[in-house]
Amino acid sequence: MRSLFLLALFLVLAFHHGEAAVTCNNVVGDLYPCLSYVMQGGNAPSTNCCNGVRTLNSQAQTTADRQSVCRCIKNAIGGASYSSSNLNNALSLPAKCGVNLPFSISPSTNCNSIH
């Protein structure tokens, strides 16, 4: 049931556009393959998931883009019911995919402080 709620939330966010060049549509499209890893965990995220994380990171080149990505992710996390296990899986995505994000995937991240 929780995964259906997250899926619905991601689909709703897909129709919300940000001010930056990287929209929530981009975020949802790129991170959608990561949903099963975030919900169920495992040894490593899928190749498609990591490719999406890398693509999203490479597209977010400006401060506005990075803040927009952060807000989309934060809104998805903040509007969903999640466990500490789900949050830890989400937090581990960048490192497990070999990507250094300029922010943490966390409901407490201050997206306005990202440069």
Residue, then its C-alpha position, 0 to 999 in steps of 0.5 A: m500500500r505504501s508503495l502505491f502511495l509513493l507511486a501516486l505521489f511521484l505521478v502527481l509531482a510529474f505534473h508540477h513544474g519548477e522554475a528551473a530547467v530541471t523540472c519535477n518531470n525530469v526528477v520523477g522520470d530519472l528517479y522512478p527506477c529507484l522506487s523499488y530500491v527505496m521501498q525494498g532495499g537490497n545490495a545495490p540499486s538497479t543499473n537503470c536507477c543509477n543511470g537516472v541518478r547520474t543523468l539527473n545530477s549531470q542535468a542540474q548544473t545551476t544553483a536553480d536546477r539543484q534547488s529545484v531537484c532538491r525541492c522535488i525530492k524533499n516534497a516527495i519524501g515529506g508528503a509520503s509515509y516512509s520508514s527509517s529503512n526507506l529513508n536510509n535506502a534513499l540516502s544511500l542512493p548517491a553513494k551506491c551509484g557513485v554520484n556526489l550530490p550537493f545535498s542529502i536526500s532528506p526531509s530536513t534538507n534546506c534546499n535554499s542553502i544549496h549553491 
